[in-house]
Amino acid sequence: MDDEAPPRRKRRWWCGVAAAMTIAPAVVAPPSAYPLAVMAALTLTAAMLARPSGRIPLDRAAGAAAALSLAVDIGHFGPPGPVLFWYPFETAALIVLLARAVRHVPVPRVGFVGPLTGAAVILLPLRFTLHAPGAGLKESLFLCSLALIPAGCATGVGLYLRSLDNRRAHAVALARREQRLEVARDLHDFVAHEVTGIVLEAQAAQLGEDTGGTGGTGGTGGTAGEEHRALLQRIEKAGLRALDSMDRTVTALREAEGRREDEPPPTRLHGLADLPELVDRFSSMGTAEVTLSLETETAGILSREAEDTAYRVVLESLTNIRRHAPRADRVQVLAGRTADRSVEISVTDRSDQRVSTGPGRRAHGGTGLAGLAERVGTLGGTLEAGPSGNGWRVSCLLPAPAVR
């Protein structure tokens, strides 16, 4: 924004100078020339300052300038002499507005703004011929037909530039689609291949347990074998869930081009109601004591995007505990309403023995929480993470819809 401010101020300064120089001759002209000078200055300002991304949309600027010009054509009854002085300025400004409107105004509105601005260019000579002595219908038709040439040229230039813009946008869309397909191919060909290998290894180990473990292991050996088999089963289930999620991600990447903007993605959206299953999976794969406190009235009150974001915050927090705090012996997950009826989710881990790799000295990671913080921010919430006593705490606050 700071880099664009000086050029914008400079353009406004030149626009003010041009408008002042256009109106200045009206000081020595008869009062009937004031509308002509003001109209020329307005159209010149609209042509110089109207931008497709500015405060005033280009379609409104061009449409208003064209409508006022046509109104002056009908309502001007002064002498024809002053018309010739401001005619070139207003004509040039309307031609520029016509070309830019045809190029930039969206299709639903260009069908109205384009013809209106073109009519203002073509009918502008009537402002002179309708009041000039000796000028009649033939002169009016002749001058209007001449005005068709610049109007047609401006329309052609606008259409040509519009086609270039459309081709450029189409090329960018194709490049993005190709990037998505490339990511989908990489996920399918490499990551899915490795995860499938992990699942196959776990299944093979279970088969070995079933065929080779019947030779009679008693007591402790049998208990250890059962624990080993349960561990392999959990690895297999985790790999299968990863493959299912990857399949949905690949499908989303491949079908994103043909999906409407308001249509939800094909990937599954989780929610607060899925937290018990997530916590059970986490507790079954470690020795930490995990507790979940989920208020019954909390699940289902957030939007689908907010529910999925809350679930992902808990998932990322538990994943970080597994990676960065493997010796944590207590994990607490809370989800409930606050005094202002927002939803607060927190994940806290604690350990009786603080170690160099434990919470508070995490040298790696954090990119997942950083991305989630941006996502939470777009939903109007906040996400905080940091040391909490002899552990680490992640807290997320999401606003809930107002209850009517």
Secondary structure, 3 states (H helix, E strand, C coil): CCCCHHHHHHHHHHHHHHHHHHHHHHHHCCHHHHHHHHHHHHHHHHHHHCCCCCCCCHHHHHHHHHHHHHHHHHHCCCCCHHHHHHHHHHHHHHHHHHHHHHHHCCHHHHHHHHHHHHHHHHHCCHHHHCCCCCCCHHHHHHHHHHHHHHHHHHHHHHHHHHHHHHHHHHHHHHHHHHHHHHHHHHHHHHHHHHHHHHHHHHHHHHHHHHHHCCCCCCHHHHHHHHHHHHHHHHHHHHHHHHHHHHHHHHHHHHHCCCCCCCCCCCCCCCCHHHHHHHHHHHHHCCCCEEEEEECCCCCCCCCHHHHHHHHHHHHHHHHHHHHHCCCCCEEEEEEEECCCCCEEEEEEEECCCCCCCCCCCCCCCCHHHHHHHHHHHHCCCEEEEEECCCEEEEEEEECCCCCC
